[in-house]
Amino acid sequence: MKKSDIGVIAVIYAVAAFFYVQTNNLPEEAQTYPRCLIYAILGLNTLYLILNIAKLSRQGLVNDLPDIFSGFLKKQFFFVLFTGFLYVAAMFYVGFYLSTIIYLSGVMLVLHIPKLHILIAVVALSVVIYFVFTRFLKVPLPAGELFN
């Protein structure tokens, strides 16, 4: 078992718990799908934990922390992190769809993704999110203060 696995497992449990609590704010009919995903994440994370405990008994604890960030791209990481915060703020003002299109397009342009791939990804994600979440699952997505 690697030391980095301990942090990953803990973070995934924390994120799943956070999202589980947040699903209580959704309408009753919109809680089913997110909770199924959360249960799946918890199940897979628990399986990963069990496999790592078995590996720990065979190999011991390996300190991989000095090597794990050897190829870390600070500028890309902090750019995506900063724009992620802007994206969440923009959702409040301009709504989910417009802010998502702007965020995805902007980040992928900066990361030098080919423009055709950006177009395909943005259109495909927008269509899938609209039909799956808005139409089928009836998950309320932020409309934005400017458009209300």
Summary of the structure (lengths in Angstrom):
residues: 148
radius of gyration: 19.1
end to end distance: 51.0
largest distance: 58.7
contacts: 363
relative contact order: 0.11
helix: 80%
strand: 1%
